[in-house]
Amino acid sequence: MAKNPNTPNQPPSFVYGATRDWPGYFKAVAGKPPRETLLEALTRFKDEQPTTAIDLGCGEGRDTQELLNQGWRVLAIDGSQAGIDTLFERPGLANHPNLTTRISTFEQLADLPRVRLLNASFCIPFCIPEHFNRFWNTITSAIEPGGRFSGQLFGDRDSWASIPDRSHQTRAEAEALFSDFDLEMFDEEERDKQDFQGLTKRWHIFHIVARKHD
Ligand SMILES: C[S@@+](CC[C@H](N)C(=O)[O-])C[C@H]1O[C@@H](n2cnc3c(N)ncnc32)[C@H](O)[C@@H]1O
């Protein structure tokens, strides 16, 4: 049976995503580095002074930590109190002067500040489909002209696409969501991975960095 090579006694993190067991997920990903899509976006800002970012679906804070380390002022948002509590346990984050947090579901998200970077790693498909269009409009409207989105959309061939409360897109649908952006990274990943019980999950993910038109 395949086990998580990083934490041999725990199942891989995706097992928790299937059931929205976020506290279990936060334990499974503890100590993991920031996401590649965030790092790519930060590289593309290298000629600008860091300003303001939203880390949407921040979870236990792997990307929030990196943004703060690189000098950004961060609004970290998540629906899970456990996520925000775990984020605050990171060294230096409990009273960090550049960090603000907000507990909100994606379905109720409103009144976002305008930011230079909106990072949304592995969280967007968890928005309930009836709310997706309003949610997408809310988050993309928060990005300044010339600002960036970094994160993932999940594809229609992902195993979780058949779960009724998930929002997945075909490649064409995903591209259409970025009609107001230039796509700087749009990497399509499709592969099978086994969980600790030998069950196979198909991942179909679009890894995206995009710059909003001026
Ligand atoms: C798979 S985790 C990703 C966390 C982190 N961004 C990362 O890359 O590891 C998904 C995150 O989205 C949050 N989330 C899921 N559904 C949500 C919803 N409907 N509203 C708000 N947050 C939600 C969860 O609490 C969790 O922190």
The ligand as a MOL file (V3000), in Angstrom:
LIG
                    3D

  0  0  0     0  0            999 V3000
M  V30 BEGIN CTAB
M  V30 COUNTS 27 29 0 0 0
M  V30 BEGIN ATOM
M  V30 1 C -6.9770 21.8960 0.1760 0
M  V30 2 S -6.9350 23.1930 1.3820 0 CHG=1
M  V30 3 C -5.6810 24.2890 0.7140 0
M  V30 4 C -5.0260 25.1050 1.7920 0
M  V30 5 C -3.7880 25.8900 1.3300 0
M  V30 6 N -4.1620 26.9910 0.4540 0
M  V30 7 C -2.8090 24.9870 0.6500 0
M  V30 8 O -2.4100 25.2580 -0.4840 0
M  V30 9 O -2.4170 23.9830 1.2580 0 CHG=-1
M  V30 10 C -8.4350 24.0660 1.0710 0
M  V30 11 C -8.6710 25.2300 2.0090 0
M  V30 12 O -9.8470 25.9100 1.6230 0
M  V30 13 C -10.6700 26.1110 2.7500 0
M  V30 14 N -12.0580 26.0070 2.2810 0
M  V30 15 C -12.6150 24.9430 1.6880 0
M  V30 16 N -13.8800 25.2010 1.3460 0
M  V30 17 C -14.1100 26.4800 1.7500 0
M  V30 18 C -15.2460 27.3380 1.6450 0
M  V30 19 N -16.3760 26.9330 1.0650 0
M  V30 20 N -15.1380 28.5830 2.1640 0
M  V30 21 C -13.9790 28.9970 2.7450 0
M  V30 22 N -12.8740 28.2240 2.8580 0
M  V30 23 C -12.9480 26.9780 2.3590 0
M  V30 24 C -10.3280 25.0260 3.7430 0
M  V30 25 O -10.6090 25.3980 5.0700 0
M  V30 26 C -8.8430 24.8250 3.4610 0
M  V30 27 O -8.0580 25.6390 4.2770 0
M  V30 END ATOM
M  V30 BEGIN BOND
M  V30 1 1 1 2
M  V30 2 1 2 3
M  V30 3 1 2 10
M  V30 4 1 3 4
M  V30 5 1 4 5
M  V30 6 1 5 6
M  V30 7 1 5 7
M  V30 8 2 7 8
M  V30 9 1 7 9
M  V30 10 1 10 11
M  V30 11 1 11 12
M  V30 12 1 11 26
M  V30 13 1 12 13
M  V30 14 1 13 14
M  V30 15 1 13 24
M  V30 16 1 14 15
M  V30 17 1 14 23
M  V30 18 2 15 16
M  V30 19 1 16 17
M  V30 20 1 17 18
M  V30 21 2 17 23
M  V30 22 1 18 19
M  V30 23 2 18 20
M  V30 24 1 20 21
M  V30 25 2 21 22
M  V30 26 1 22 23
M  V30 27 1 24 25
M  V30 28 1 24 26
M  V30 29 1 26 27
M  V30 END BOND
M  V30 END CTAB
M  END
